[in-house]
Structure formats: structure tokens, C-alpha cells
Amino acid sequence: MSSVPCRLWRIVLAPLVLLAACGHDNTVEPQRSDLLVMLGDSALYEHEVVARIPVGIAPDDSAQLFAGVVDAWIEDQLLMQVALDHLSDADEIDRLVEQYRRELILSRYLSRVRESGRGHVDEKDVRAYYARHSDEMLTERPLVRGAYLKVSTRAPQLDRLRKWMSEASPRTFENIEKHGLDHAQEYDYFGDRWVDWQTVARQIPYRFYDAEAFLEANTDFETTYGDWVYLLHIADYLPAGSVMPYEFARAQITDWLEQQVMRETERRLVQRLVSQALDEHVLRGIGYDPVSHRRLTQ
């Protein structure tokens, strides 16, 4: 019998393990001929097992997987029963599982709301927020503009690359991109945008003890490690504590405003659902008014 890869076993068995762990309940009762095994009130049916076996695998592997899925279900049901019999906080686990389920469902729904565009924030709103709050949006670390290049020590144009990096004109950067990257492993031109200094520094095998002092004193930097030369050109920098430039702050503002929109969307949804449930008498306020959010006097 041919062996089945371990990764395939995990893919096939994982859903059944999860179902067993979550207390799977068969709500649809198929024909008795479809029933494979029962353990207490839990049942496993042939269609459930077949659905987890990939189509097109060899017959021997298919039979092996079928038996493996059934055996895994039995094993997990038995172990789950033993665990429940010996755990004093099983009710707490059920509560946490249900809480996680609710949070997952809500998260999926709100993600679909975002994807539908209902959480979209206009550029004018982002700019307006920045205009009102820019003095509060300060950088935690220095920001830089420039270029970074990691190139082989055996690059035939190494000296020319050094010259082009230090000259730092649009023409020289165009030369780098057209003629100087054959022996390069990494290249990033960020002369037209602000970048967090740490994002740049972590790519270079050199310990920059004092970022502010380094950026104040250096425009061009070079270091060699192994078979690679690291070239850095700093065209401009902003020290930590500076007001964030709009283009750097824009992503943060957009994310925050979108979260606000989504929270408001969720609040309105809950209000609508509460009103509907009250109208349909599914929800009744006995000692508490869900609309005014106040306790009621008895």
C-alpha cells in the first residue's frame, strides 16, 4: 500500500479533529445505510468522510485515508469524553468557545462590510483630519528619504555605483536602475517618500548606536559584510519628535478613520436589530430598557 504524505493527512484530518473538539452535532439525519459509527449521541456518516478525501488519489491511498478519518474521529470522540469527565472547568471552555465563535462571525461580517466599500474614507476627510491634528502626530523615530543598494563585492561597476549613489540625481538613479543592478541583491529608491529609519537600518549589518547623530553627520554610508557591499544615501531626514509629513501619516489616519466608520456601522446595525427584535417581541425589556440603556423600576 502506498504511503500518504503527512501534510495530506493533516489537511484531511484537521476538520474532523476541530469538529470533535467543538462538539459536532449532526443536525441532518441521512439514511441509516450512510451511518458508519456511533459513540453515545454522536454519529459519523459516510458522506462526511468521503467529503474530506481528495478526488483523484490512488485507490489504496483513498482506502487508507477513509480508515484514518474514521479512526481519528473515534479517537477524538473518546479522548474528548475523557477530557470532559476530568475537567472541572468544561463549562468555562464552552463559554469561551461560544464567545470566540461569536467574535469570529462578527469579524467576518464586518470584513465583508469593509470589502463592500461601506467603510471607505474619502481623501478629503483624511486631509481634514491631518489639518486639525497634525501637531499631535509626531514621529517616534527618525524618518528618511534616499536610496539603499546591496551589491556583490565582485560587481564590475562597483566604483561607478558608489559614484552614482553619492551624486543622487534623477539621472544617476536612472543609470543605477538601467545598468547597475545585474549584481545587486536589494535596491530601494525612497527619495520621493518618507520611510521609518528602522526599516532601512535593519537591512544593513551594522549597528547604528545613535540614529540621530548618524543621520546628522552622514549623507553617504558604506559597509561590507561577507560578499556584499551595502551602500546608503540619505537625501533628507526628520528627527524623532517631528510632525509627521502628510504622506507618512496618511495610512495611519485612513486606518483610524475606517475603524471609526466601522464602529459606527456596527452601532447602527445593533440599534436596528434591537428595534426589530422589540417590535417582533423577540426581545423584551423587563427590568432594563435596551433603547434608553437604563434599568426600569419594578
Residue pairs with C-beta under 8 A, 6 or more apart in sequence:
1 60
1 61
1 64
2 58
2 60
2 61
4 57
4 61
4 64
4 65
4 68
8 54
8 65
9 65
9 68
12 52
12 53
12 54
12 65
12 68
12 69
13 52
13 68
13 69
13 72
15 52
16 48
16 52
16 69
16 72
16 73
16 76
17 72
17 76
20 73
20 76
20 77
20 80
21 76
21 80
22 97
23 80
23 94
24 42
25 42
26 42
26 43
26 45
30 45
30 47
34 45
34 46
34 47
35 43
35 44
35 45
35 46
36 44
36 45
36 46
36 49
36 70
37 43
37 44
37 70
37 73
37 74
38 44
39 74
39 77
39 78
39 81
40 77
40 81
42 77
44 70
44 73
44 74
49 66
49 69
49 70
49 73
50 66
52 65
52 69
53 62
53 65
53 66
53 69
57 65
83 90
84 90
87 93
106 266
110 262
110 265
110 266
113 119
113 262
113 265
114 258
114 262
118 261
118 265
119 258
119 261
119 262
119 265
120 258
120 261
121 254
121 257
121 258
121 261
125 257
126 250
126 253
126 254
126 257
127 246
129 253
129 257
130 137
130 246
130 249
130 250
130 253
134 243
134 244
134 246
134 249
135 243
137 243
137 244
137 249
137 252
137 253
138 241
138 242
138 243
138 244
139 238
139 239
139 240
139 241
139 242
139 243
139 244
139 248
140 240
141 196
141 197
141 198
141 211
141 240
142 197
142 211
142 212
142 215
142 237
142 238
142 239
142 240
143 194
143 195
143 196
143 197
143 237
143 238
143 242
143 244
143 245
143 248
144 190
144 194
144 195
144 197
144 200
144 215
144 234
144 235
144 236
144 237
144 238
145 190
145 191
145 192
145 193
145 194
145 195
145 234
145 235
145 236
145 237
146 168
146 190
146 191
146 200
146 232
146 233
146 234
146 235
146 236
147 165
147 168
147 173
147 176
147 187
147 188
147 189
147 190
147 191
147 232
147 233
147 235
148 186
148 187
148 188
148 190
148 200
148 203
148 204
148 230
148 231
148 232
148 233
149 161
149 165
149 176
149 180
149 184
149 186
149 187
149 230
149 231
149 232
150 184
150 185
150 186
150 187
150 203
150 228
150 229
150 230
150 231
151 158
151 161
151 180
151 183
151 184
151 185
151 228
151 229
151 231
152 183
152 184
152 185
152 227
152 228
152 229
153 224
153 227
153 228
153 229
154 183
154 227
155 161
155 180
155 182
155 183
155 184
155 229
156 183
157 179
157 180
157 183
158 229
160 180
161 176
161 180
161 231
162 222
162 231
163 172
164 172
164 173
164 175
164 176
164 180
165 172
165 176
165 220
165 231
165 232
165 233
166 219
166 220
166 233
168 191
168 233
168 235
173 189
173 191
176 187
177 187
177 189
181 187
185 228
186 203
188 200
190 200
191 235
193 247
193 248
194 238
194 245
194 247
194 248
197 211
197 215
197 237
200 232
201 208
201 211
203 230
204 223
204 230
204 232
205 223
205 225
205 230
206 223
206 225
206 230
208 214
211 240
212 239
212 240
214 221
215 234
215 237
215 239
218 234
219 233
219 234
219 235
220 231
220 232
220 233
220 234
221 230
221 231
221 232
221 234
222 229
222 230
222 231
222 232
223 229
223 230
224 230
238 245
244 252
274 283
274 290
274 291
275 291
277 283
278 284
278 285
278 290
278 291
283 290
285 291
285 296
286 296
287 295
287 296
287 298
288 294
288 295
288 296
289 295
289 296
